[in-house]
Amino acid sequence: MGLRIVLPDLTVARISETEANLILFCPELESRQKEIKQLQRKLDRQRRANNPDNYNPDGTIKKGRLKWLAN
């Protein structure tokens, strides 16, 4: 029997002589990842709206010391 944990997918592969299974490891973590990703996008949109002068036309952050508004 062999076990392998696949981190990006949060799955565990279980292999034996007669069968092979993929088991979702901690399914509640997957839903939290989606929630965290949505909150990070929201914060990024707010940061860009409050600090438009800190970004280049291509959307990257300007170099150097910048003053950031946190609202």
PDB file of N, H, CA, C and O in Angstrom:
ATOM      1  N   MET A   1       0.845  -1.171   0.000  1.00  0.00           N
ATOM      2  CA  MET A   1       0.000   0.000   0.000  1.00  0.00           C
ATOM      3  C   MET A   1       0.891   1.236   0.000  1.00  0.00           C
ATOM      4  O   MET A   1       1.930   1.261   0.660  1.00  0.00           O
ATOM      5  N   GLY A   2       0.483   2.251  -0.739  1.00  0.00           N
ATOM      6  H   GLY A   2      -0.361   2.231  -1.275  1.00  0.00           H
ATOM      7  CA  GLY A   2       1.226   3.504  -0.784  1.00  0.00           C
ATOM      8  C   GLY A   2       0.291   4.690  -0.654  1.00  0.00           C
ATOM      9  O   GLY A   2      -0.866   4.634  -1.071  1.00  0.00           O
ATOM     10  N   LEU A   3       0.802   5.765  -0.073  1.00  0.00           N
ATOM     11  H   LEU A   3       1.741   5.811   0.266  1.00  0.00           H
ATOM     12  CA  LEU A   3       0.044   7.006   0.080  1.00  0.00           C
ATOM     13  C   LEU A   3       0.836   8.146  -0.526  1.00  0.00           C
ATOM     14  O   LEU A   3       2.064   8.169  -0.454  1.00  0.00           O
ATOM     15  N   ARG A   4       0.129   9.089  -1.122  1.00  0.00           N
ATOM     16  H   ARG A   4      -0.869   9.070  -1.181  1.00  0.00           H
ATOM     17  CA  ARG A   4       0.769  10.288  -1.646  1.00  0.00           C
ATOM     18  C   ARG A   4      -0.186  11.456  -1.446  1.00  0.00           C
ATOM     19  O   ARG A   4      -1.360  11.376  -1.807  1.00  0.00           O
ATOM     20  N   ILE A   5       0.321  12.540  -0.868  1.00  0.00           N
ATOM     21  H   ILE A   5       1.275  12.605  -0.574  1.00  0.00           H
ATOM     22  CA  ILE A   5      -0.492  13.739  -0.665  1.00  0.00           C
ATOM     23  C   ILE A   5      -0.159  14.723  -1.776  1.00  0.00           C
ATOM     24  O   ILE A   5       1.006  15.066  -1.980  1.00  0.00           O
ATOM     25  N   VAL A   6      -1.180  15.175  -2.492  1.00  0.00           N
ATOM     26  H   VAL A   6      -2.125  14.896  -2.326  1.00  0.00           H
ATOM     27  CA  VAL A   6      -1.023  16.142  -3.577  1.00  0.00           C
ATOM     28  C   VAL A   6      -1.526  17.478  -3.045  1.00  0.00           C
ATOM     29  O   VAL A   6      -2.734  17.683  -2.921  1.00  0.00           O
ATOM     30  N   LEU A   7      -0.603  18.393  -2.729  1.00  0.00           N
ATOM     31  H   LEU A   7       0.378  18.227  -2.830  1.00  0.00           H
ATOM     32  CA  LEU A   7      -0.974  19.631  -2.046  1.00  0.00           C
ATOM     33  C   LEU A   7      -1.837  20.596  -2.845  1.00  0.00           C
ATOM     34  O   LEU A   7      -2.822  21.089  -2.294  1.00  0.00           O
ATOM     35  N   PRO A   8      -1.538  20.903  -4.112  1.00  0.00           N
ATOM     36  CA  PRO A   8      -2.397  21.894  -4.778  1.00  0.00           C
ATOM     37  C   PRO A   8      -3.859  21.462  -4.844  1.00  0.00           C
ATOM     38  O   PRO A   8      -4.758  22.300  -4.791  1.00  0.00           O
ATOM     39  N   ASP A   9      -4.095  20.171  -4.958  1.00  0.00           N
ATOM     40  H   ASP A   9      -3.364  19.490  -5.001  1.00  0.00           H
ATOM     41  CA  ASP A   9      -5.463  19.668  -5.072  1.00  0.00           C
ATOM     42  C   ASP A   9      -6.052  19.260  -3.733  1.00  0.00           C
ATOM     43  O   ASP A   9      -7.245  18.969  -3.646  1.00  0.00           O
ATOM     44  N   LEU A  10      -5.226  19.235  -2.678  1.00  0.00           N
ATOM     45  H   LEU A  10      -4.257  19.471  -2.749  1.00  0.00           H
ATOM     46  CA  LEU A  10      -5.648  18.785  -1.354  1.00  0.00           C
ATOM     47  C   LEU A  10      -6.255  17.388  -1.417  1.00  0.00           C
ATOM     48  O   LEU A  10      -7.298  17.128  -0.817  1.00  0.00           O
ATOM     49  N   THR A  11      -5.597  16.493  -2.144  1.00  0.00           N
ATOM     50  H   THR A  11      -4.749  16.704  -2.631  1.00  0.00           H
ATOM     51  CA  THR A  11      -6.069  15.122  -2.260  1.00  0.00           C
ATOM     52  C   THR A  11      -5.006  14.160  -1.751  1.00  0.00           C
ATOM     53  O   THR A  11      -3.814  14.469  -1.736  1.00  0.00           O
ATOM     54  N   VAL A  12      -5.467  12.991  -1.336  1.00  0.00           N
ATOM     55  H   VAL A  12      -6.435  12.740  -1.348  1.00  0.00           H
ATOM     56  CA  VAL A  12      -4.578  11.913  -0.921  1.00  0.00           C
ATOM     57  C   VAL A  12      -4.818  10.756  -1.877  1.00  0.00           C
ATOM     58  O   VAL A  12      -5.954  10.322  -2.066  1.00  0.00           O
ATOM     59  N   ALA A  13      -3.744  10.259  -2.479  1.00  0.00           N
ATOM     60  H   ALA A  13      -2.820  10.611  -2.326  1.00  0.00           H
ATOM     61  CA  ALA A  13      -3.843   9.100  -3.361  1.00  0.00           C
ATOM     62  C   ALA A  13      -3.476   7.864  -2.546  1.00  0.00           C
ATOM     63  O   ALA A  13      -2.409   7.812  -1.936  1.00  0.00           O
ATOM     64  N   ARG A  14      -4.356   6.877  -2.538  1.00  0.00           N
ATOM     65  H   ARG A  14      -5.224   6.919  -3.034  1.00  0.00           H
ATOM     66  CA  ARG A  14      -4.111   5.630  -1.818  1.00  0.00           C
ATOM     67  C   ARG A  14      -4.068   4.504  -2.845  1.00  0.00           C
ATOM     68  O   ARG A  14      -5.016   4.292  -3.602  1.00  0.00           O
ATOM     69  N   ILE A  15      -2.952   3.793  -2.853  1.00  0.00           N
ATOM     70  H   ILE A  15      -2.182   3.966  -2.239  1.00  0.00           H
ATOM     71  CA  ILE A  15      -2.747   2.756  -3.863  1.00  0.00           C
ATOM     72  C   ILE A  15      -2.429   1.436  -3.166  1.00  0.00           C
ATOM     73  O   ILE A  15      -1.564   1.373  -2.292  1.00  0.00           O
ATOM     74  N   SER A  16      -3.138   0.386  -3.566  1.00  0.00           N
ATOM     75  H   SER A  16      -3.840   0.437  -4.276  1.00  0.00           H
ATOM     76  CA  SER A  16      -2.844  -0.962  -3.078  1.00  0.00           C
ATOM     77  C   SER A  16      -2.739  -1.885  -4.285  1.00  0.00           C
ATOM     78  O   SER A  16      -2.863  -1.439  -5.426  1.00  0.00           O
ATOM     79  N   GLU A  17      -2.514  -3.151  -4.035  1.00  0.00           N
ATOM     80  H   GLU A  17      -2.414  -3.513  -3.109  1.00  0.00           H
ATOM     81  CA  GLU A  17      -2.387  -4.104  -5.140  1.00  0.00           C
ATOM     82  C   GLU A  17      -3.701  -4.298  -5.883  1.00  0.00           C
ATOM     83  O   GLU A  17      -3.692  -4.662  -7.059  1.00  0.00           O
ATOM     84  N   THR A  18      -4.831  -4.062  -5.221  1.00  0.00           N
ATOM     85  H   THR A  18      -4.838  -3.767  -4.265  1.00  0.00           H
ATOM     86  CA  THR A  18      -6.126  -4.329  -5.844  1.00  0.00           C
ATOM     87  C   THR A  18      -6.905  -3.086  -6.260  1.00  0.00           C
ATOM     88  O   THR A  18      -7.801  -3.173  -7.099  1.00  0.00           O
ATOM     89  N   GLU A  19      -6.575  -1.925  -5.683  1.00  0.00           N
ATOM     90  H   GLU A  19      -5.847  -1.853  -5.002  1.00  0.00           H
ATOM     91  CA  GLU A  19      -7.340  -0.726  -6.025  1.00  0.00           C
ATOM     92  C   GLU A  19      -6.523   0.544  -5.807  1.00  0.00           C
ATOM     93  O   GLU A  19      -5.478   0.537  -5.157  1.00  0.00           O
ATOM     94  N   ALA A  20      -7.035   1.622  -6.370  1.00  0.00           N
ATOM     95  H   ALA A  20      -7.884   1.627  -6.898  1.00  0.00           H
ATOM     96  CA  ALA A  20      -6.433   2.947  -6.187  1.00  0.00           C
ATOM     97  C   ALA A  20      -7.560   3.941  -5.942  1.00  0.00           C
ATOM     98  O   ALA A  20      -8.580   3.912  -6.630  1.00  0.00           O
ATOM     99  N   ASN A  21      -7.378   4.819  -4.964  1.00  0.00           N
ATOM    100  H   ASN A  21      -6.549   4.843  -4.404  1.00  0.00           H
ATOM    101  CA  ASN A  21      -8.408   5.794  -4.604  1.00  0.00           C
ATOM    102  C   ASN A  21      -7.800   7.178  -4.483  1.00  0.00           C
ATOM    103  O   ASN A  21      -6.641   7.330  -4.099  1.00  0.00           O
ATOM    104  N   LEU A  22      -8.593   8.183  -4.814  1.00  0.00           N
ATOM    105  H   LEU A  22      -9.535   8.059  -5.126  1.00  0.00           H
ATOM    106  CA  LEU A  22      -8.261   9.574  -4.531  1.00  0.00           C
ATOM    107  C   LEU A  22      -9.258  10.073  -3.495  1.00  0.00           C
ATOM    108  O   LEU A  22     -10.470   9.990  -3.693  1.00  0.00           O
ATOM    109  N   ILE A  23      -8.738  10.587  -2.398  1.00  0.00           N
ATOM    110  H   ILE A  23      -7.753  10.653  -2.237  1.00  0.00           H
ATOM    111  CA  ILE A  23      -9.585  11.052  -1.305  1.00  0.00           C
ATOM    112  C   ILE A  23      -9.324  12.536  -1.102  1.00  0.00           C
ATOM    113  O   ILE A  23      -8.170  12.957  -1.011  1.00  0.00           O
ATOM    114  N   LEU A  24     -10.385  13.330  -1.029  1.00  0.00           N
ATOM    115  H   LEU A  24     -11.321  12.988  -1.102  1.00  0.00           H
ATOM    116  CA  LEU A  24     -10.247  14.760  -0.776  1.00  0.00           C
ATOM    117  C   LEU A  24      -9.848  14.962   0.677  1.00  0.00           C
ATOM    118  O   LEU A  24     -10.542  14.516   1.591  1.00  0.00           O
ATOM    119  N   PHE A  25      -8.726  15.638   0.880  1.00  0.00           N
ATOM    120  H   PHE A  25      -8.163  16.001   0.138  1.00  0.00           H
ATOM    121  CA  PHE A  25      -8.186  15.866   2.220  1.00  0.00           C
ATOM    122  C   PHE A  25      -8.703  17.195   2.742  1.00  0.00           C
ATOM    123  O   PHE A  25      -8.458  18.232   2.127  1.00  0.00           O
ATOM    124  N   CYS A  26      -9.407  17.188   3.853  1.00  0.00           N
ATOM    125  H   CYS A  26      -9.606  16.345   4.354  1.00  0.00           H
ATOM    126  CA  CYS A  26      -9.967  18.394   4.476  1.00  0.00           C
ATOM    127  C   CYS A  26     -10.806  19.208   3.484  1.00  0.00           C
ATOM    128  O   CYS A  26     -10.375  20.286   3.075  1.00  0.00           O
ATOM    129  N   PRO A  27     -11.965  18.735   3.093  1.00  0.00           N
ATOM    130  CA  PRO A  27     -12.787  19.452   2.118  1.00  0.00           C
ATOM    131  C   PRO A  27     -13.163  20.865   2.554  1.00  0.00           C
ATOM    132  O   PRO A  27     -13.411  21.726   1.710  1.00  0.00           O
ATOM    133  N   GLU A  28     -13.208  21.115   3.872  1.00  0.00           N
ATOM    134  H   GLU A  28     -13.007  20.416   4.558  1.00  0.00           H
ATOM    135  CA  GLU A  28     -13.560  22.461   4.337  1.00  0.00           C
ATOM    136  C   GLU A  28     -12.484  23.477   3.982  1.00  0.00           C
ATOM    137  O   GLU A  28     -12.777  24.669   3.896  1.00  0.00           O
ATOM    138  N   LEU A  29     -11.246  23.035   3.773  1.00  0.00           N
ATOM    139  H   LEU A  29     -11.008  22.066   3.842  1.00  0.00           H
ATOM    140  CA  LEU A  29     -10.179  23.957   3.384  1.00  0.00           C
ATOM    141  C   LEU A  29     -10.409  24.519   1.986  1.00  0.00           C
ATOM    142  O   LEU A  29     -10.076  25.674   1.722  1.00  0.00           O
ATOM    143  N   GLU A  30     -10.964  23.727   1.102  1.00  0.00           N
ATOM    144  H   GLU A  30     -11.234  22.788   1.317  1.00  0.00           H
ATOM    145  CA  GLU A  30     -11.204  24.180  -0.264  1.00  0.00           C
ATOM    146  C   GLU A  30     -12.191  25.346  -0.284  1.00  0.00           C
ATOM    147  O   GLU A  30     -11.988  26.314  -1.018  1.00  0.00           O
ATOM    148  N   SER A  31     -13.246  25.263   0.506  1.00  0.00           N
ATOM    149  H   SER A  31     -13.410  24.477   1.102  1.00  0.00           H
ATOM    150  CA  SER A  31     -14.221  26.353   0.532  1.00  0.00           C
ATOM    151  C   SER A  31     -13.610  27.610   1.151  1.00  0.00           C
ATOM    152  O   SER A  31     -13.949  28.722   0.747  1.00  0.00           O
ATOM    153  N   ARG A  32     -12.719  27.447   2.119  1.00  0.00           N
ATOM    154  H   ARG A  32     -12.444  26.544   2.448  1.00  0.00           H
ATOM    155  CA  ARG A  32     -12.055  28.607   2.727  1.00  0.00           C
ATOM    156  C   ARG A  32     -11.123  29.276   1.724  1.00  0.00           C
ATOM    157  O   ARG A  32     -11.008  30.502   1.711  1.00  0.00           O
ATOM    158  N   GLN A  33     -10.461  28.491   0.887  1.00  0.00           N
ATOM    159  H   GLN A  33     -10.554  27.495   0.898  1.00  0.00           H
ATOM    160  CA  GLN A  33      -9.565  29.052  -0.118  1.00  0.00           C
ATOM    161  C   GLN A  33     -10.336  29.958  -1.076  1.00  0.00           C
ATOM    162  O   GLN A  33      -9.846  31.024  -1.449  1.00  0.00           O
ATOM    163  N   LYS A  34     -11.527  29.544  -1.470  1.00  0.00           N
ATOM    164  H   LYS A  34     -11.925  28.678  -1.166  1.00  0.00           H
ATOM    165  CA  LYS A  34     -12.350  30.346  -2.368  1.00  0.00           C
ATOM    166  C   LYS A  34     -12.740  31.659  -1.697  1.00  0.00           C
ATOM    167  O   LYS A  34     -12.699  32.720  -2.321  1.00  0.00           O
ATOM    168  N   GLU A  35     -13.116  31.583  -0.430  1.00  0.00           N
ATOM    169  H   GLU A  35     -13.150  30.721   0.077  1.00  0.00           H
ATOM    170  CA  GLU A  35     -13.499  32.777   0.330  1.00  0.00           C
ATOM    171  C   GLU A  35     -12.309  33.732   0.490  1.00  0.00           C
ATOM    172  O   GLU A  35     -12.457  34.944   0.337  1.00  0.00           O
ATOM    173  N   ILE A  36     -11.146  33.185   0.793  1.00  0.00           N
ATOM    174  H   ILE A  36     -11.025  32.200   0.917  1.00  0.00           H
ATOM    175  CA  ILE A  36      -9.935  34.001   0.951  1.00  0.00           C
ATOM    176  C   ILE A  36      -9.587  34.688  -0.361  1.00  0.00           C
ATOM    177  O   ILE A  36      -9.233  35.867  -0.372  1.00  0.00           O
ATOM    178  N   LYS A  37      -9.685  33.958  -1.465  1.00  0.00           N
ATOM    179  H   LYS A  37      -9.973  33.000  -1.457  1.00  0.00           H
ATOM    180  CA  LYS A  37      -9.375  34.517  -2.785  1.00  0.00           C
ATOM    181  C   LYS A  37     -10.313  35.676  -3.122  1.00  0.00           C
ATOM    182  O   LYS A  37      -9.874  36.693  -3.659  1.00  0.00           O
ATOM    183  N   GLN A  38     -11.603  35.527  -2.809  1.00  0.00           N
ATOM    184  H   GLN A  38     -11.959  34.701  -2.373  1.00  0.00           H
ATOM    185  CA  GLN A  38     -12.571  36.593  -3.071  1.00  0.00           C
ATOM    186  C   GLN A  38     -12.258  37.832  -2.238  1.00  0.00           C
ATOM    187  O   GLN A  38     -12.344  38.953  -2.739  1.00  0.00           O
ATOM    188  N   LEU A  39     -11.894  37.637  -0.968  1.00  0.00           N
ATOM    189  H   LEU A  39     -11.824  36.726  -0.561  1.00  0.00           H
ATOM    190  CA  LEU A  39     -11.561  38.769  -0.103  1.00  0.00           C
ATOM    191  C   LEU A  39     -10.286  39.471  -0.564  1.00  0.00           C
ATOM    192  O   LEU A  39     -10.192  40.696  -0.495  1.00  0.00           O
ATOM    193  N   GLN A  40      -9.301  38.696  -1.036  1.00  0.00           N
ATOM    194  H   GLN A  40      -9.377  37.700  -1.092  1.00  0.00           H
ATOM    195  CA  GLN A  40      -8.070  39.300  -1.538  1.00  0.00           C
ATOM    196  C   GLN A  40      -8.340  40.147  -2.782  1.00  0.00           C
ATOM    197  O   GLN A  40      -7.765  41.225  -2.934  1.00  0.00           O
ATOM    198  N   ARG A  41      -9.215  39.663  -3.673  1.00  0.00           N
ATOM    199  H   ARG A  41      -9.681  38.787  -3.549  1.00  0.00           H
ATOM    200  CA  ARG A  41      -9.574  40.446  -4.866  1.00  0.00           C
ATOM    201  C   ARG A  41     -10.294  41.731  -4.468  1.00  0.00           C
ATOM    202  O   ARG A  41     -10.045  42.791  -5.042  1.00  0.00           O
ATOM    203  N   LYS A  42     -11.191  41.634  -3.478  1.00  0.00           N
ATOM    204  H   LYS A  42     -11.394  40.773  -3.011  1.00  0.00           H
ATOM    205  CA  LYS A  42     -11.919  42.811  -3.005  1.00  0.00           C
ATOM    206  C   LYS A  42     -10.952  43.851  -2.439  1.00  0.00           C
ATOM    207  O   LYS A  42     -11.064  45.037  -2.750  1.00  0.00           O
ATOM    208  N   LEU A  43     -10.005  43.411  -1.611  1.00  0.00           N
ATOM    209  H   LEU A  43      -9.913  42.448  -1.358  1.00  0.00           H
ATOM    210  CA  LEU A  43      -9.016  44.330  -1.044  1.00  0.00           C
ATOM    211  C   LEU A  43      -8.161  44.967  -2.131  1.00  0.00           C
ATOM    212  O   LEU A  43      -7.840  46.153  -2.053  1.00  0.00           O
ATOM    213  N   ASP A  44      -7.793  44.191  -3.139  1.00  0.00           N
ATOM    214  H   ASP A  44      -8.054  43.228  -3.202  1.00  0.00           H
ATOM    215  CA  ASP A  44      -6.985  44.732  -4.233  1.00  0.00           C
ATOM    216  C   ASP A  44      -7.758  45.801  -5.006  1.00  0.00           C
ATOM    217  O   ASP A  44      -7.195  46.837  -5.359  1.00  0.00           O
ATOM    218  N   ARG A  45      -9.038  45.559  -5.270  1.00  0.00           N
ATOM    219  H   ARG A  45      -9.496  44.718  -4.983  1.00  0.00           H
ATOM    220  CA  ARG A  45      -9.860  46.565  -5.964  1.00  0.00           C
ATOM    221  C   ARG A  45      -9.963  47.841  -5.139  1.00  0.00           C
ATOM    222  O   ARG A  45      -9.864  48.942  -5.682  1.00  0.00           O
ATOM    223  N   GLN A  46     -10.163  47.699  -3.827  1.00  0.00           N
ATOM    224  H   GLN A  46     -10.243  46.805  -3.386  1.00  0.00           H
ATOM    225  CA  GLN A  46     -10.252  48.871  -2.951  1.00  0.00           C
ATOM    226  C   GLN A  46      -8.930  49.635  -2.919  1.00  0.00           C
ATOM    227  O   GLN A  46      -8.909  50.865  -2.968  1.00  0.00           O
ATOM    228  N   ARG A  47      -7.835  48.892  -2.835  1.00  0.00           N
ATOM    229  H   ARG A  47      -7.852  47.893  -2.794  1.00  0.00           H
ATOM    230  CA  ARG A  47      -6.515  49.521  -2.783  1.00  0.00           C
ATOM    231  C   ARG A  47      -6.242  50.300  -4.069  1.00  0.00           C
ATOM    232  O   ARG A  47      -5.711  51.410  -4.023  1.00  0.00           O
ATOM    233  N   ARG A  48      -6.597  49.731  -5.193  1.00  0.00           N
ATOM    234  H   ARG A  48      -7.028  48.830  -5.230  1.00  0.00           H
ATOM    235  CA  ARG A  48      -6.384  50.406  -6.478  1.00  0.00           C
ATOM    236  C   ARG A  48      -7.286  51.637  -6.615  1.00  0.00           C
ATOM    237  O   ARG A  48      -6.865  52.658  -7.159  1.00  0.00           O
ATOM    238  N   ALA A  49      -8.520  51.539  -6.124  1.00  0.00           N
ATOM    239  H   ALA A  49      -8.862  50.710  -5.683  1.00  0.00           H
ATOM    240  CA  ALA A  49      -9.439  52.676  -6.210  1.00  0.00           C
ATOM    241  C   ALA A  49      -8.986  53.832  -5.319  1.00  0.00           C
ATOM    242  O   ALA A  49      -9.143  54.996  -5.688  1.00  0.00           O
ATOM    243  N   ASN A  50      -8.428  53.520  -4.158  1.00  0.00           N
ATOM    244  H   ASN A  50      -8.300  52.575  -3.859  1.00  0.00           H
ATOM    245  CA  ASN A  50      -7.996  54.551  -3.212  1.00  0.00           C
ATOM    246  C   ASN A  50      -6.619  55.126  -3.514  1.00  0.00           C
ATOM    247  O   ASN A  50      -6.281  56.198  -3.012  1.00  0.00           O
ATOM    248  N   ASN A  51      -5.823  54.441  -4.317  1.00  0.00           N
ATOM    249  H   ASN A  51      -6.097  53.570  -4.724  1.00  0.00           H
ATOM    250  CA  ASN A  51      -4.445  54.860  -4.582  1.00  0.00           C
ATOM    251  C   ASN A  51      -4.110  54.789  -6.073  1.00  0.00           C
ATOM    252  O   ASN A  51      -3.124  54.148  -6.437  1.00  0.00           O
ATOM    253  N   PRO A  52      -4.886  55.419  -6.939  1.00  0.00           N
ATOM    254  CA  PRO A  52      -4.641  55.282  -8.378  1.00  0.00           C
ATOM    255  C   PRO A  52      -3.283  55.829  -8.811  1.00  0.00           C
ATOM    256  O   PRO A  52      -2.734  55.376  -9.816  1.00  0.00           O
ATOM    257  N   ASP A  53      -2.730  56.794  -8.073  1.00  0.00           N
ATOM    258  H   ASP A  53      -3.176  57.162  -7.257  1.00  0.00           H
ATOM    259  CA  ASP A  53      -1.440  57.375  -8.451  1.00  0.00           C
ATOM    260  C   ASP A  53      -0.263  56.450  -8.150  1.00  0.00           C
ATOM    261  O   ASP A  53       0.859  56.727  -8.573  1.00  0.00           O
ATOM    262  N   ASN A  54      -0.501  55.362  -7.432  1.00  0.00           N
ATOM    263  H   ASN A  54      -1.412  55.137  -7.089  1.00  0.00           H
ATOM    264  CA  ASN A  54       0.573  54.435  -7.081  1.00  0.00           C
ATOM    265  C   ASN A  54       0.746  53.305  -8.102  1.00  0.00           C
ATOM    266  O   ASN A  54       1.552  52.398  -7.895  1.00  0.00           O
ATOM    267  N   TYR A  55      -0.008  53.361  -9.198  1.00  0.00           N
ATOM    268  H   TYR A  55      -0.663  54.098  -9.367  1.00  0.00           H
ATOM    269  CA  TYR A  55       0.036  52.295 -10.196  1.00  0.00           C
ATOM    270  C   TYR A  55       0.440  52.843 -11.556  1.00  0.00           C
ATOM    271  O   TYR A  55       0.069  53.957 -11.928  1.00  0.00           O
ATOM    272  N   ASN A  56       1.204  52.045 -12.291  1.00  0.00           N
ATOM    273  H   ASN A  56       1.504  51.140 -11.989  1.00  0.00           H
ATOM    274  CA  ASN A  56       1.569  52.366 -13.669  1.00  0.00           C
ATOM    275  C   ASN A  56       0.359  52.119 -14.570  1.00  0.00           C
ATOM    276  O   ASN A  56      -0.592  51.458 -14.154  1.00  0.00           O
ATOM    277  N   PRO A  57       0.382  52.646 -15.808  1.00  0.00           N
ATOM    278  CA  PRO A  57      -0.743  52.409 -16.730  1.00  0.00           C
ATOM    279  C   PRO A  57      -1.012  50.922 -17.000  1.00  0.00           C
ATOM    280  O   PRO A  57      -2.143  50.544 -17.304  1.00  0.00           O
ATOM    281  N   ASP A  58       0.026  50.076 -16.890  1.00  0.00           N
ATOM    282  H   ASP A  58       0.945  50.383 -16.643  1.00  0.00           H
ATOM    283  CA  ASP A  58      -0.177  48.641 -17.132  1.00  0.00           C
ATOM    284  C   ASP A  58      -0.684  47.889 -15.895  1.00  0.00           C
ATOM    285  O   ASP A  58      -0.843  46.669 -15.936  1.00  0.00           O
ATOM    286  N   GLY A  59      -0.939  48.617 -14.785  1.00  0.00           N
ATOM    287  H   GLY A  59      -0.810  49.608 -14.752  1.00  0.00           H
ATOM    288  CA  GLY A  59      -1.505  48.001 -13.592  1.00  0.00           C
ATOM    289  C   GLY A  59      -0.491  47.560 -12.555  1.00  0.00           C
ATOM    290  O   GLY A  59      -0.879  47.135 -11.467  1.00  0.00           O
ATOM    291  N   THR A  60       0.798  47.647 -12.860  1.00  0.00           N
ATOM    292  H   THR A  60       1.113  47.992 -13.744  1.00  0.00           H
ATOM    293  CA  THR A  60       1.817  47.272 -11.888  1.00  0.00           C
ATOM    294  C   THR A  60       2.049  48.414 -10.906  1.00  0.00           C
ATOM    295  O   THR A  60       1.743  49.570 -11.202  1.00  0.00           O
ATOM    296  N   ILE A  61       2.587  48.085  -9.746  1.00  0.00           N
ATOM    297  H   ILE A  61       2.835  47.146  -9.506  1.00  0.00           H
ATOM    298  CA  ILE A  61       2.854  49.094  -8.720  1.00  0.00           C
ATOM    299  C   ILE A  61       4.106  49.874  -9.093  1.00  0.00           C
ATOM    300  O   ILE A  61       5.107  49.297  -9.516  1.00  0.00           O
ATOM    301  N   LYS A  62       4.040  51.192  -8.931  1.00  0.00           N
ATOM    302  H   LYS A  62       3.226  51.662  -8.587  1.00  0.00           H
ATOM    303  CA  LYS A  62       5.190  52.046  -9.222  1.00  0.00           C
ATOM    304  C   LYS A  62       6.321  51.747  -8.247  1.00  0.00           C
ATOM    305  O   LYS A  62       6.085  51.337  -7.111  1.00  0.00           O
ATOM    306  N   LYS A  63       7.542  51.957  -8.703  1.00  0.00           N
ATOM    307  H   LYS A  63       7.734  52.290  -9.626  1.00  0.00           H
ATOM    308  CA  LYS A  63       8.718  51.732  -7.862  1.00  0.00           C
ATOM    309  C   LYS A  63       8.933  52.924  -6.940  1.00  0.00           C
ATOM    310  O   LYS A  63       8.463  54.029  -7.209  1.00  0.00           O
ATOM    311  N   GLY A  64       9.646  52.679  -5.856  1.00  0.00           N
ATOM    312  H   GLY A  64      10.028  51.781  -5.638  1.00  0.00           H
ATOM    313  CA  GLY A  64       9.966  53.742  -4.917  1.00  0.00           C
ATOM    314  C   GLY A  64       9.024  53.753  -3.731  1.00  0.00           C
ATOM    315  O   GLY A  64       8.120  52.926  -3.614  1.00  0.00           O
ATOM    316  N   ARG A  65       9.262  54.709  -2.862  1.00  0.00           N
ATOM    317  H   ARG A  65       9.996  55.381  -2.956  1.00  0.00           H
ATOM    318  CA  ARG A  65       8.442  54.837  -1.660  1.00  0.00           C
ATOM    319  C   ARG A  65       7.126  55.512  -2.020  1.00  0.00           C
ATOM    320  O   ARG A  65       7.110  56.576  -2.640  1.00  0.00           O
ATOM    321  N   LEU A  66       6.023  54.882  -1.624  1.00  0.00           N
ATOM    322  H   LEU A  66       6.036  54.019  -1.120  1.00  0.00           H
ATOM    323  CA  LEU A  66       4.693  55.379  -1.963  1.00  0.00           C
ATOM    324  C   LEU A  66       3.875  55.578  -0.698  1.00  0.00           C
ATOM    325  O   LEU A  66       4.072  54.877   0.294  1.00  0.00           O
ATOM    326  N   LYS A  67       2.972  56.520  -0.737  1.00  0.00           N
ATOM    327  H   LYS A  67       2.811  57.089  -1.543  1.00  0.00           H
ATOM    328  CA  LYS A  67       2.052  56.731   0.379  1.00  0.00           C
ATOM    329  C   LYS A  67       0.731  56.041   0.026  1.00  0.00           C
ATOM    330  O   LYS A  67       0.133  56.313  -1.015  1.00  0.00           O
ATOM    331  N   TRP A  68       0.293  55.153   0.904  1.00  0.00           N
ATOM    332  H   TRP A  68       0.779  54.932   1.750  1.00  0.00           H
ATOM    333  CA  TRP A  68      -0.903  54.369   0.651  1.00  0.00           C
ATOM    334  C   TRP A  68      -2.025  54.797   1.591  1.00  0.00           C
ATOM    335  O   TRP A  68      -1.815  54.959   2.793  1.00  0.00           O
ATOM    336  N   LEU A  69      -3.218  54.977   1.029  1.00  0.00           N
ATOM    337  H   LEU A  69      -3.389  54.846   0.052  1.00  0.00           H
ATOM    338  CA  LEU A  69      -4.419  55.226   1.822  1.00  0.00           C
ATOM    339  C   LEU A  69      -5.065  53.876   2.115  1.00  0.00           C
ATOM    340  O   LEU A  69      -5.149  53.027   1.227  1.00  0.00           O
ATOM    341  N   ALA A  70      -5.518  53.670   3.338  1.00  0.00           N
ATOM    342  H   ALA A  70      -5.450  54.359   4.059  1.00  0.00           H
ATOM    343  CA  ALA A  70      -6.020  52.359   3.745  1.00  0.00           C
ATOM    344  C   ALA A  70      -7.539  52.251   3.757  1.00  0.00           C
ATOM    345  O   ALA A  70      -8.052  51.223   4.197  1.00  0.00           O
ATOM    346  N   ASN A  71      -8.278  53.240   3.306  1.00  0.00           N
ATOM    347  H   ASN A  71      -7.860  54.075   2.949  1.00  0.00           H
ATOM    348  CA  ASN A  71      -9.741  53.162   3.345  1.00  0.00           C
ATOM    349  C   ASN A  71     -10.268  52.234   2.328  1.00  0.00           C
ATOM    350  O   ASN A  71     -11.482  52.054   2.227  1.00  0.00           O
TER     351      ASN A  71
END
